[in-house]
Amino acid sequence: MKKRTILSIIITIVCIALTNKFWFCVNPLEISFNVKGAGDTKFEFFLNKEDNNDFKRVKYGVIEANLDEEDSVELFINRVHEAKRVKLTISGISTPPPQLKTIVLRDLQLRHGKYKLEDLKAFSAEGAKLKINGDKLVIFPEAEAVSLIYNKPVSIKPPVKFDIKVLIVIAVLSFLTALKLTSYLADFKTLNNASRMDIIFLTIFFILLFIPMSHIDTQTNYNKKENRSFAKYKPFINDKQINFEFGNNLDSWFNDRFTSRLCLIENYVNLKYRLALNYFEYKDYVINKKNNWVFFIKSFKTIDNKEFTENANTIIKSIIAINNYCKKHNIKLYIFISPTKEYIYKENNLYLHINAKNSVTQFKEYFEKELKKENIAFIFPVKEFRNQRNNDLLFYKTDNHWTEAGAFLGYQILMNRIKKDFKDINILDKNFFDYEYRKELKFAEHEYYYSSSGRSVELMFINDNNIADTKYKYFKIKNSNEVKVKEAPDGIYFKTIYNDPYIKIFNQTNTWLDSHNENGKHKAFILGNSFTAAITPYFIYTFNDMVQRRYNINAINELSIRLYKKDIEKLKPDILIICINFAHINDLKMLERGLD
């Protein structure tokens, strides 16, 4: 027994040593600098372990940026143990690469300023001439690509840490496996009828147990494909108290992060999808395999009359409070509720409980009645959408968002209501656009993400190219000129297809947008979720000054008007539009939270 224990400890130590890259973590090395130039530019950083300019054994990082005025650029290089020399190459992004224009660099630093490349005289260049202007390095390119070498040696060591949780998992499993294997081998000597195949089988079995640990993702905390946060590691001793749920916590943490987890899920789900006959349900979605329509199950949650009344009255109370706030600031409030695809195209879905669909009508009638008493503009165009549903698809078959045709119909209905109060408002009509039909799905976030199947299908992990069987209507403004869009602070960049020389978009991120249109009328503040972002391009051509803010459905407290008071009171809008879809109607309870 003593020998087996010693041998197991030795095997465990070997396993720990061989798997050091999983528990001995080197934090990514951050590199940041300020740059001024023009056009799409690629920056490549090379970190040499040797104290020379050969750059044969290097760590490498790259980032692309669209330069306009002075921009802050930041990139990360993984698993850098040390670096003694630095090289930076700069090139244009196109084929063939363009001739670079003058570039100005300053504040080159690593690890949040711990290491600074501030001796500008130490830089030499290939393919360019250099000039020092105070604390700035001015580069005059003479070639399609420029290489800058910092000739002064540096001693860069990024922070390291021991991932004790991964180390414990590896050590425990290694020891138990080794102990079991050595015990079995010892027993084998005493068994005359033991099979060598048993040993081979058990050896392979225990080796396979280590495969899930071969790459544990300790960096990812949120997975976009699953649209959820991963379980966080909770230590056994936390704040000097024992965590009695440590085993369950560790199990959840490991299950979210083991090797090839998503691949296993995809294969499992697609096998079930192939075996399903008429309908396939996974998580929050169901797909009708006969016609490839995907529906969001939660949109059909049945509620009793008491629960409905309590929720509705809480929402109405919140809306009234916001309307009182608007009155104090001479703002007209409009509540726009987008219908859900599940109701508009309910005849394509026979899977979900039909009685639940009646809650839409119940909600519409109750809210119109109660908000009319307060003279609050409430727009819930269920009838209009049902009447127009077959002219052009108003919702993507494989996603819960509305199409451009659906968003434009919603825009026209809303603007016709606003025109009753603002007679001089401009409303776009169909003659403003050219049209084309494509199978791609375009999501109305400003980065314009395309997919052949749809976000809902991706969340279901289904891989079936035959699902994308429908063409959708897309709009393009006539006689357009390109709008220059300033790069957002978070690095997200987009060019809207709704281009116009009279519109200046002066601040935007992937969820926020401020615009000014010289030909527009009135100021408007728009707040909502992704359905709001879908109709924002039309608002750009309607209002003089417009501010759009998007809240996230996973953080509904972001819908509180309190968070946007400064923006609203700075803009002094004539109109406040709150636009969400019916599936998230309960989020409106948060409107008045924290409002004075």
C-alpha positions as CSV (number, residue, x, y, z in Angstrom):
1,M,0.0,0.0,0.0
2,K,2.8,2.4,0.9
3,K,4.6,1.7,-2.4
4,R,1.4,2.3,-4.4
5,T,0.8,5.6,-2.6
6,I,4.3,6.8,-3.3
7,L,4.1,5.7,-6.9
8,S,0.7,7.5,-7.2
9,I,2.2,10.7,-5.8
10,I,5.1,10.5,-8.3
11,I,2.6,10.1,-11.2
12,T,0.5,13.0,-9.9
13,I,3.6,15.3,-9.8
14,V,4.4,14.3,-13.4
15,C,0.8,15.0,-14.5
16,I,0.9,18.4,-12.7
17,A,4.2,19.3,-14.4
18,L,2.9,18.3,-17.8
19,T,-0.3,20.3,-17.4
20,N,1.4,23.5,-16.1
21,K,0.0,25.7,-18.8
22,F,-3.5,25.1,-17.4
23,W,-2.8,26.2,-13.8
24,F,0.2,28.5,-14.2
25,C,-1.4,31.5,-15.8
26,V,0.4,34.3,-17.5
27,N,-2.0,37.3,-17.8
28,P,-2.2,38.9,-21.3
29,L,0.2,41.7,-21.8
30,E,-1.6,44.9,-22.6
31,I,-0.1,47.4,-25.1
32,S,-1.7,50.8,-25.6
33,F,-0.8,53.9,-27.5
34,N,-2.4,57.0,-29.0
35,V,-2.2,57.5,-32.8
36,K,-3.3,60.1,-35.3
37,G,-3.6,59.3,-39.0
38,A,-6.1,58.5,-41.7
39,G,-7.8,55.4,-43.1
40,D,-7.9,51.7,-42.2
41,T,-4.5,50.8,-40.7
42,K,-3.1,47.6,-39.2
43,F,-0.7,47.7,-36.3
44,E,1.5,44.6,-35.5
45,F,3.5,44.3,-32.3
46,F,6.5,41.9,-32.1
47,L,8.1,41.1,-28.7
48,N,11.6,39.5,-28.9
49,K,12.8,37.4,-26.0
50,E,16.4,38.0,-27.0
51,D,18.3,41.2,-26.6
52,N,18.8,41.8,-30.4
53,N,16.9,43.0,-33.4
54,D,16.7,39.6,-35.2
55,F,13.1,39.0,-33.9
56,K,13.3,35.3,-34.6
57,R,11.6,34.0,-31.4
58,V,8.8,36.5,-30.8
59,K,5.3,36.9,-29.4
60,Y,3.0,38.6,-31.8
61,G,-0.2,40.8,-31.6
62,V,-2.2,42.6,-34.2
63,I,-5.0,45.2,-34.2
64,E,-6.8,47.1,-36.9
65,A,-8.1,50.6,-36.6
66,N,-9.8,53.2,-38.7
67,L,-7.9,56.3,-38.1
68,D,-9.6,59.7,-38.2
69,E,-8.5,62.2,-35.5
70,E,-6.4,61.1,-32.6
71,D,-7.5,57.6,-31.4
72,S,-6.6,55.4,-28.5
73,V,-5.5,51.9,-29.5
74,E,-5.2,48.9,-27.2
75,L,-4.3,45.3,-27.9
76,F,-3.4,42.2,-25.9
77,I,-0.8,39.5,-26.4
78,N,-1.3,36.2,-24.6
79,R,1.3,34.1,-22.7
80,V,4.2,36.5,-22.8
81,H,6.7,35.4,-20.2
82,E,9.3,38.1,-21.0
83,A,10.4,40.5,-23.7
84,K,13.6,42.4,-24.2
85,R,13.1,44.1,-27.6
86,V,10.0,45.6,-29.3
87,K,9.1,46.1,-32.9
88,L,6.0,47.7,-34.4
89,T,4.9,47.4,-38.1
90,I,2.3,49.7,-39.6
91,S,0.5,49.0,-42.9
92,G,-2.7,50.0,-44.8
93,I,-5.6,47.6,-45.1
94,S,-6.6,47.0,-48.7
95,T,-5.5,45.2,-51.9
96,P,-3.1,46.6,-53.0
97,P,-2.1,48.4,-49.8
98,P,-2.4,52.2,-50.1
99,Q,0.5,54.6,-49.6
100,L,0.4,55.5,-45.9
101,K,0.0,59.1,-44.9
102,T,1.7,60.8,-42.0
103,I,1.2,59.0,-38.7
104,V,1.7,60.4,-35.2
105,L,2.4,58.1,-32.2
106,R,2.6,58.9,-28.5
107,D,2.2,57.3,-25.1
108,L,3.4,53.9,-26.1
109,Q,3.1,51.8,-22.9
110,L,2.7,48.3,-21.6
111,R,1.0,46.9,-18.5
112,H,-1.0,50.1,-17.8
113,G,2.1,52.3,-17.9
114,K,4.5,50.1,-16.0
115,Y,6.7,49.9,-19.1
116,K,6.9,53.0,-21.3
117,L,8.6,53.4,-24.6
118,E,9.2,57.1,-23.9
119,D,12.8,57.5,-25.3
120,L,11.7,58.5,-28.8
121,K,15.3,58.8,-29.9
122,A,15.7,55.0,-29.4
123,F,13.3,54.4,-32.4
124,S,14.6,53.5,-35.8
125,A,12.5,53.0,-38.9
126,E,12.4,50.9,-42.1
127,G,10.3,52.4,-44.9
128,A,9.8,55.8,-43.2
129,K,11.5,58.9,-41.9
130,L,11.0,59.9,-38.3
131,K,10.7,63.2,-36.5
132,I,10.3,63.9,-32.8
133,N,7.9,66.6,-31.9
134,G,7.8,67.0,-28.1
135,D,6.3,63.8,-26.7
136,K,5.2,62.6,-30.2
137,L,6.9,60.5,-32.7
138,V,5.9,61.7,-36.2
139,I,6.3,59.0,-39.0
140,F,6.6,60.0,-42.7
141,P,6.0,56.7,-44.6
142,E,7.9,56.1,-47.8
143,A,6.6,52.5,-48.4
144,E,3.4,50.5,-48.2
145,A,4.5,49.2,-44.7
146,V,6.6,50.7,-42.0
147,S,8.7,49.0,-39.3
148,L,9.6,50.7,-36.1
149,I,12.3,49.1,-33.8
150,Y,12.8,50.3,-30.3
151,N,16.6,49.8,-30.0
152,K,16.8,50.3,-26.3
153,P,16.5,47.1,-24.4
154,V,13.5,46.6,-22.1
155,S,12.7,44.1,-19.5
156,I,9.0,43.3,-19.7
157,K,7.5,40.6,-17.5
158,P,3.7,40.4,-17.4
159,P,2.0,39.4,-14.2
160,V,1.6,35.7,-13.5
161,K,-0.7,33.8,-11.2
162,F,-1.4,30.3,-10.0
163,D,-4.9,29.1,-10.8
164,I,-5.3,27.1,-7.6
165,K,-8.7,25.7,-8.5
166,V,-7.5,24.1,-11.8
167,L,-4.4,22.9,-10.0
168,I,-6.6,21.2,-7.3
169,V,-8.8,19.6,-10.0
170,I,-5.7,18.2,-11.8
171,A,-4.0,17.0,-8.7
172,V,-7.0,15.3,-7.2
173,L,-8.0,13.5,-10.4
174,S,-4.4,12.6,-11.2
175,F,-3.8,11.1,-7.8
176,L,-7.1,9.1,-7.7
177,T,-6.5,7.8,-11.2
178,A,-2.9,6.8,-10.4
179,L,-4.0,5.2,-7.2
180,K,-6.7,3.2,-8.8
181,L,-4.5,2.1,-11.7
182,T,-1.6,1.0,-9.5
183,S,-4.1,-0.8,-7.2
184,Y,-5.6,-2.6,-10.2
185,L,-2.1,-3.6,-11.5
186,A,-1.2,-4.9,-8.1
187,D,-4.4,-7.0,-7.9
188,F,-3.8,-8.3,-11.4
189,K,-0.7,-10.2,-10.2
190,T,-2.9,-12.3,-7.8
191,L,-5.6,-13.1,-10.3
192,N,-4.9,-16.0,-12.6
193,N,-7.9,-15.3,-14.9
194,A,-7.5,-11.5,-15.2
195,S,-7.6,-10.3,-18.8
196,R,-5.0,-8.0,-20.2
197,M,-7.8,-6.4,-22.2
198,D,-9.3,-5.2,-18.9
199,I,-6.0,-3.4,-18.1
200,I,-6.0,-1.8,-21.6
201,F,-9.6,-0.8,-21.3
202,L,-9.2,0.8,-17.9
203,T,-6.0,2.6,-18.9
204,I,-7.7,4.1,-21.9
205,F,-10.8,4.9,-19.8
206,F,-8.8,6.9,-17.2
207,I,-6.7,8.6,-19.9
208,L,-10.0,9.8,-21.5
209,L,-11.0,11.3,-18.2
210,F,-8.2,13.8,-18.6
211,I,-9.4,15.0,-22.0
212,P,-12.1,17.4,-20.6
213,M,-9.3,19.0,-18.5
214,S,-6.9,19.4,-21.4
215,H,-8.1,23.0,-22.0
216,I,-10.2,24.6,-19.3
217,D,-11.4,28.1,-20.3
218,T,-10.8,30.3,-17.3
219,Q,-11.0,33.6,-19.2
220,T,-14.6,33.5,-20.6
221,N,-17.3,34.6,-18.3
222,Y,-20.1,35.2,-20.9
223,N,-21.0,33.1,-23.9
224,K,-22.8,35.0,-26.7
225,K,-23.9,31.8,-28.5
226,E,-25.7,30.6,-25.4
227,N,-26.6,34.2,-24.4
228,R,-25.8,33.6,-20.7
229,S,-23.1,34.1,-18.1
230,F,-20.9,31.2,-17.0
231,A,-20.8,29.9,-13.5
232,K,-18.2,31.7,-11.4
233,Y,-15.6,30.0,-9.2
234,K,-16.5,30.1,-5.5
235,P,-13.6,29.1,-3.2
236,F,-14.0,26.6,-0.3
237,I,-13.1,29.4,2.2
238,N,-14.7,32.7,1.4
239,D,-14.6,35.7,3.8
240,K,-13.4,33.3,6.5
241,Q,-16.5,31.1,6.1
242,I,-16.7,27.6,4.7
243,N,-18.6,27.3,1.5
244,F,-20.7,24.1,2.0
245,E,-21.8,24.2,-1.6
246,F,-18.2,24.1,-2.8
247,G,-18.7,20.7,-4.6
248,N,-21.8,21.9,-6.5
249,N,-20.1,25.2,-7.3
250,L,-17.0,23.6,-8.6
251,D,-19.1,21.2,-10.7
252,S,-21.0,24.0,-12.3
253,W,-17.8,26.0,-12.9
254,F,-16.1,22.9,-14.6
255,N,-19.2,22.0,-16.6
256,D,-19.2,25.5,-18.2
257,R,-15.5,25.4,-19.1
258,F,-14.2,21.9,-20.0
259,T,-12.6,21.1,-23.4
260,S,-14.9,21.0,-26.5
261,R,-18.0,21.6,-24.4
262,L,-19.8,23.6,-27.2
263,C,-18.9,21.0,-29.8
264,L,-20.4,18.2,-27.7
265,I,-23.6,20.3,-27.1
266,E,-23.9,21.1,-30.8
267,N,-23.5,17.4,-31.8
268,Y,-26.0,16.3,-29.2
269,V,-28.6,18.9,-30.1
270,N,-28.3,18.4,-33.8
271,L,-28.8,14.6,-33.3
272,K,-32.0,15.3,-31.4
273,Y,-33.0,17.8,-34.1
274,R,-32.5,15.3,-36.9
275,L,-34.6,12.7,-35.0
276,A,-37.5,15.0,-34.2
277,L,-40.5,14.6,-36.4
278,N,-42.6,17.8,-36.7
279,Y,-41.3,20.1,-34.0
280,F,-38.0,20.5,-32.1
281,E,-37.9,22.3,-28.8
282,Y,-34.7,23.5,-27.2
283,K,-34.4,25.9,-24.3
284,D,-36.6,28.9,-25.1
285,Y,-37.3,28.1,-28.7
286,V,-39.3,25.7,-30.9
287,I,-38.9,25.1,-34.6
288,N,-41.6,23.9,-36.9
289,K,-39.7,21.5,-39.2
290,K,-42.5,21.5,-41.7
291,N,-42.0,25.2,-42.6
292,N,-38.8,26.3,-40.8
293,W,-40.6,28.8,-38.6
294,V,-38.9,29.4,-35.2
295,F,-40.9,30.7,-32.2
296,F,-40.0,32.0,-28.8
297,I,-41.8,29.9,-26.2
298,K,-41.8,32.5,-23.5
299,S,-44.0,34.8,-25.6
300,F,-46.8,32.4,-24.9
301,K,-46.7,32.3,-21.2
302,T,-50.3,32.0,-19.9
303,I,-51.2,34.2,-16.9
304,D,-54.3,34.3,-14.9
305,N,-56.5,37.4,-14.6
306,K,-55.2,38.3,-11.2
307,E,-51.6,38.1,-12.2
308,F,-52.3,40.0,-15.4
309,T,-54.1,42.9,-13.5
310,E,-51.3,43.2,-11.0
311,N,-48.6,43.3,-13.6
312,A,-50.6,45.7,-15.9
313,N,-51.4,48.1,-13.1
314,T,-47.7,48.2,-12.0
315,I,-46.6,48.9,-15.5
316,I,-49.3,51.6,-16.0
317,K,-48.2,53.3,-12.7
318,S,-44.6,53.4,-13.9
319,I,-45.7,54.9,-17.3
320,I,-47.8,57.5,-15.6
321,A,-44.8,58.5,-13.4
322,I,-42.7,59.0,-16.5
323,N,-45.4,60.9,-18.2
324,N,-45.5,63.3,-15.3
325,Y,-41.8,63.8,-15.6
326,C,-42.2,64.5,-19.3
327,K,-44.9,67.1,-18.6
328,K,-42.6,69.0,-16.3
329,H,-40.0,69.2,-19.1
330,N,-42.5,69.9,-21.9
331,I,-41.9,66.6,-23.6
332,K,-44.6,64.5,-25.3
333,L,-44.4,60.8,-24.4
334,Y,-45.1,57.9,-26.8
335,I,-45.2,54.3,-25.7
336,F,-44.7,52.0,-28.7
337,I,-45.1,48.2,-28.2
338,S,-44.0,46.0,-31.1
339,P,-46.2,42.9,-31.5
340,T,-44.4,39.5,-31.3
341,K,-43.9,37.2,-34.3
342,E,-45.6,34.5,-32.3
343,Y,-48.9,36.4,-32.5
344,I,-48.7,38.0,-35.9
345,Y,-47.8,34.6,-37.6
346,K,-49.7,32.4,-35.1
347,E,-51.1,30.3,-37.9
348,N,-47.6,29.0,-38.7
349,N,-47.3,27.7,-35.1
350,L,-49.6,24.9,-33.9
351,Y,-47.2,23.7,-31.3
352,L,-47.7,26.2,-28.5
353,H,-50.9,26.5,-26.4
354,I,-53.4,28.5,-28.4
355,N,-55.1,30.1,-25.3
356,A,-51.9,31.9,-24.5
357,K,-52.2,33.9,-27.7
358,N,-55.4,35.6,-26.3
359,S,-53.3,37.5,-23.7
360,V,-52.1,39.9,-26.5
361,T,-55.7,41.1,-27.1
362,Q,-56.4,41.3,-23.4
363,F,-53.3,43.4,-22.9
364,K,-54.0,45.8,-25.8
365,E,-57.6,46.5,-24.7
366,Y,-56.7,47.0,-21.0
367,F,-53.8,49.4,-21.7
368,E,-55.5,51.4,-24.3
369,K,-58.4,52.0,-21.9
370,E,-56.3,52.9,-18.9
371,L,-53.6,55.1,-20.6
372,K,-56.3,56.9,-22.6
373,K,-57.5,58.3,-19.2
374,E,-54.1,59.9,-18.7
375,N,-53.9,61.2,-22.3
376,I,-50.8,59.1,-22.9
377,A,-50.1,58.0,-26.5
378,F,-50.0,54.2,-26.6
379,I,-49.3,52.4,-29.8
380,F,-49.6,48.7,-30.1
381,P,-50.2,47.9,-33.8
382,V,-51.4,44.3,-33.6
383,K,-54.2,44.7,-36.1
384,E,-52.1,46.7,-38.6
385,F,-49.4,44.1,-38.5
386,R,-51.8,41.2,-38.9
387,N,-53.3,42.9,-42.0
388,Q,-49.9,43.5,-43.6
389,R,-48.2,40.2,-42.6
390,N,-48.3,38.6,-46.0
391,N,-47.3,41.5,-48.2
392,D,-43.7,41.2,-47.0
393,L,-42.5,39.2,-44.1
394,L,-42.5,41.5,-41.1
395,F,-40.4,39.1,-38.9
396,Y,-37.6,36.7,-39.8
397,K,-38.8,33.2,-39.9
398,T,-35.8,32.0,-37.9
399,D,-35.4,34.9,-35.5
400,N,-37.6,36.8,-33.1
401,H,-36.6,40.2,-34.5
402,W,-38.6,42.1,-37.1
403,T,-37.3,42.6,-40.6
404,E,-36.6,45.9,-42.2
405,A,-40.1,45.8,-43.7
406,G,-41.6,45.2,-40.2
407,A,-39.5,47.9,-38.7
408,F,-40.5,50.4,-41.4
409,L,-44.2,49.5,-41.0
410,G,-43.8,50.1,-37.2
411,Y,-42.1,53.4,-38.0
412,Q,-44.9,54.6,-40.3
413,I,-47.6,53.7,-37.7
414,L,-45.8,55.5,-34.9
415,M,-45.0,58.6,-37.0
416,N,-48.6,58.9,-38.1
417,R,-49.6,59.0,-34.5
418,I,-46.9,61.6,-33.7
419,K,-48.1,63.7,-36.6
420,K,-51.4,64.3,-34.8
421,D,-49.4,66.3,-32.3
422,F,-46.6,67.7,-34.5
423,K,-48.2,68.6,-37.8
424,D,-44.9,69.6,-39.5
425,I,-43.1,66.3,-38.8
426,N,-41.5,64.6,-41.8
427,I,-42.5,60.9,-42.5
428,L,-40.6,58.8,-44.9
429,D,-42.6,56.8,-47.5
430,K,-41.7,53.9,-49.7
431,N,-40.5,56.3,-52.5
432,F,-37.6,57.2,-50.3
433,F,-36.0,53.8,-50.9
434,D,-34.9,51.3,-53.4
435,Y,-35.4,47.6,-52.5
436,E,-33.6,44.3,-52.9
437,Y,-34.3,40.8,-51.6
438,R,-31.7,38.6,-49.9
439,K,-31.6,35.5,-47.7
440,E,-29.2,37.0,-45.2
441,L,-30.6,38.2,-41.9
442,K,-29.6,41.7,-40.8
443,F,-29.8,42.5,-37.2
444,A,-30.5,46.0,-36.3
445,E,-27.6,46.6,-34.0
446,H,-25.3,49.2,-35.6
447,E,-22.6,46.7,-36.4
448,Y,-25.0,45.1,-38.8
449,Y,-24.4,41.4,-38.1
450,Y,-25.4,39.0,-40.9
451,S,-26.3,35.4,-40.5
452,S,-27.8,32.8,-42.9
453,S,-29.8,31.1,-40.3
454,G,-30.7,33.6,-37.5
455,R,-29.9,34.3,-33.9
456,S,-32.6,32.1,-32.6
457,V,-31.4,29.1,-34.6
458,E,-27.8,29.8,-33.4
459,L,-29.0,29.8,-29.8
460,M,-30.6,26.4,-30.5
461,F,-27.2,25.2,-31.8
462,I,-28.9,23.9,-35.0
463,N,-26.6,23.5,-38.1
464,D,-28.9,23.2,-41.0
465,N,-28.3,25.3,-44.1
466,N,-31.7,24.3,-45.5
467,I,-33.4,26.4,-42.8
468,A,-32.4,29.6,-44.6
469,D,-35.0,29.2,-47.4
470,T,-36.6,32.7,-47.5
471,K,-35.6,36.0,-49.0
472,Y,-36.3,39.2,-47.1
473,K,-36.9,42.8,-48.2
474,Y,-34.0,45.2,-47.6
475,F,-34.1,49.0,-48.1
476,K,-31.5,51.3,-49.6
477,I,-31.9,55.1,-49.7
478,K,-31.9,56.6,-53.2
479,N,-29.1,58.8,-54.4
480,S,-27.1,58.4,-51.3
481,N,-23.7,59.7,-50.4
482,E,-21.5,58.2,-47.7
483,V,-21.8,59.5,-44.2
484,K,-18.6,59.7,-42.2
485,V,-19.1,57.9,-38.9
486,K,-16.6,58.6,-36.1
487,E,-15.2,55.5,-34.5
488,A,-16.8,54.7,-31.2
489,P,-14.9,54.8,-27.9
490,D,-15.2,51.1,-27.5
491,G,-13.7,50.4,-30.9
492,I,-16.9,49.3,-32.7
493,Y,-17.2,50.9,-36.1
494,F,-20.0,50.8,-38.7
495,K,-21.2,52.5,-41.8
496,T,-24.9,52.7,-42.1
497,I,-26.5,51.8,-45.5
498,Y,-28.8,54.8,-44.9
499,N,-26.3,57.4,-46.1
500,D,-27.0,61.0,-46.5
501,P,-24.7,64.1,-46.8
502,Y,-26.9,66.2,-44.5
503,I,-26.7,63.9,-41.5
504,K,-23.8,64.0,-39.1
505,I,-23.6,61.1,-36.6
506,F,-21.4,62.6,-33.9
507,N,-21.3,60.0,-31.3
508,Q,-22.2,56.3,-31.5
509,T,-21.5,52.9,-29.9
510,N,-23.0,49.5,-30.7
511,T,-26.0,50.4,-28.6
512,W,-26.1,54.2,-28.4
513,L,-26.5,56.7,-31.3
514,D,-26.7,60.6,-31.4
515,S,-27.4,62.2,-34.8
516,H,-28.2,65.6,-36.3
517,N,-30.1,66.1,-39.5
518,E,-30.3,69.6,-40.9
519,N,-33.5,68.8,-42.8
520,G,-35.3,67.1,-39.9
521,K,-37.9,68.5,-37.6
522,H,-38.0,68.5,-33.8
523,K,-35.8,66.8,-31.2
524,A,-36.4,63.2,-30.1
525,F,-35.1,60.9,-27.4
526,I,-35.6,57.2,-28.1
527,L,-35.2,54.4,-25.5
528,G,-35.7,50.7,-25.9
529,N,-34.2,47.3,-26.8
530,S,-33.1,45.8,-30.1
531,F,-36.5,46.5,-31.7
532,T,-35.8,50.2,-31.1
533,A,-32.4,49.9,-32.9
534,A,-34.2,48.5,-35.9
535,I,-36.2,51.6,-36.6
536,T,-33.6,54.1,-35.5
537,P,-32.2,54.5,-39.1
538,Y,-35.6,55.9,-40.2
539,F,-35.7,58.3,-37.2
540,I,-32.4,59.7,-38.4
541,Y,-34.1,61.1,-41.5
542,T,-37.1,62.4,-39.5
543,F,-35.8,64.3,-36.5
544,N,-33.5,67.3,-36.4
545,D,-31.6,66.1,-33.3
546,M,-32.0,62.6,-32.1
547,V,-30.5,60.6,-29.2
548,Q,-31.1,56.8,-29.1
549,R,-30.2,54.7,-26.0
550,R,-30.6,51.0,-25.9
551,Y,-31.1,48.9,-22.7
552,N,-30.2,45.2,-22.5
553,I,-32.9,42.7,-21.7
554,N,-30.5,40.9,-19.4
555,A,-30.1,44.1,-17.3
556,I,-33.6,45.5,-17.2
557,N,-32.6,48.1,-14.6
558,E,-31.0,49.9,-17.6
559,L,-34.6,50.9,-18.6
560,S,-34.9,53.2,-15.7
561,I,-35.3,56.8,-16.9
562,R,-33.1,57.9,-14.0
563,L,-30.0,56.7,-15.9
564,Y,-30.8,58.9,-18.9
565,K,-32.0,62.1,-17.1
566,K,-28.8,64.0,-17.9
567,D,-29.0,63.1,-21.6
568,I,-32.7,63.9,-21.8
569,E,-32.4,67.3,-20.0
570,K,-29.3,68.2,-22.1
571,L,-31.1,67.4,-25.4
572,K,-34.4,69.1,-24.2
573,P,-36.4,66.9,-26.7
574,D,-39.9,67.6,-27.9
575,I,-40.6,63.9,-28.1
576,L,-39.7,60.9,-25.9
577,I,-40.3,57.5,-27.5
578,I,-40.1,54.2,-25.5
579,C,-40.1,51.3,-27.8
580,I,-39.9,47.6,-26.8
581,N,-41.5,44.4,-28.0
582,F,-44.4,42.7,-26.3
583,A,-42.3,39.7,-25.1
584,H,-40.5,42.1,-22.6
585,I,-43.5,44.2,-21.6
586,N,-42.8,43.6,-17.9
587,D,-39.5,45.5,-18.3
588,L,-41.6,48.7,-18.3
589,K,-42.0,48.3,-14.5
590,M,-38.4,49.6,-14.2
591,L,-39.1,53.0,-15.9
592,E,-39.7,55.0,-12.8
593,R,-37.2,53.2,-10.6
594,G,-35.0,55.7,-8.8
595,L,-36.7,58.7,-10.5
596,D,-37.1,61.7,-8.1
